[in-house]
Amino acid sequence: MGRNYHSRWGELDLVAVKPAPDGFENEMCFDDAFQKMSDAASAQWGNSVHFVEVKTRTGMEYGTPGAAVTYTKQQKLRKTALIWLQEQEQYYSDLCFDVIEVWVVGATAKIRWLQRCF
């Protein structure tokens, strides 16, 4: 659905929307990059929106990337998501906050998707 949505409270890295099942009106669809990450997981969603924070680290000196999504950061993400929702002309029955952790080691990267983590 979107990337890098900005409000006065902060930024949403990714917003991924799964349309309602057949029979419900909904014109929105997944952001292509996000959909490719997990077609299997998307099969269980229905009329849902996932607000995704992406955190990257090159080492473990400061903990995992997900550990950087502190309570304060979560509150900013929630406020920004609320503003995004207010701009939509759509009802979502399921709101989720996910974190994608990216570890960069040399020329490779490892990715872990933490779904519905706050």
Residue pairs with C-beta under 8 A, 6 or more apart in sequence:
1 15
1 16
1 17
1 28
1 29
1 30
1 31
1 49
2 12
2 14
2 15
2 31
3 13
3 14
3 15
3 31
4 11
4 12
4 13
5 11
5 12
5 15
5 80
5 84
7 79
7 80
7 83
7 84
8 83
9 76
9 79
9 80
9 83
10 76
10 77
10 79
10 80
11 80
12 51
12 52
12 53
12 77
12 80
12 81
12 84
13 52
13 53
13 54
14 31
14 33
14 34
14 50
14 51
14 52
14 54
14 100
15 31
15 49
15 50
15 51
15 52
15 84
16 30
16 31
16 34
16 35
16 49
16 50
16 52
17 28
17 29
17 30
17 48
17 49
17 50
17 92
18 30
18 42
18 45
18 46
18 47
18 48
18 49
18 50
19 26
19 27
19 28
19 29
19 47
20 26
20 46
20 47
20 93
21 46
21 47
24 47
26 47
26 90
28 90
30 42
34 50
34 52
35 42
37 100
37 113
38 113
41 115
45 94
46 93
46 94
47 91
47 92
47 93
47 94
48 92
48 93
48 94
48 95
48 96
49 85
49 92
49 94
49 95
49 96
50 96
50 97
50 98
50 115
51 77
51 80
51 81
51 84
51 95
51 96
51 97
51 98
52 97
52 98
52 99
52 100
53 69
53 73
53 77
53 97
53 98
53 99
53 100
54 99
54 100
54 102
55 65
55 66
55 68
55 69
55 99
55 100
55 101
55 102
56 65
56 102
56 103
56 104
57 64
57 65
57 68
57 101
57 102
57 103
57 104
58 103
58 104
58 105
62 68
64 101
65 99
65 101
65 102
65 103
66 99
66 101
66 112
66 114
66 117
69 77
69 99
69 117
69 118
74 97
74 118
77 97
78 97
81 95
81 97
85 92
85 95
96 115
96 116
97 116
97 117
97 118
98 113
98 114
98 115
98 116
98 117
99 113
99 114
99 117
100 111
100 112
100 113
100 114
101 111
101 112
101 113
101 114
102 109
102 110
102 111
103 109
103 110
103 111
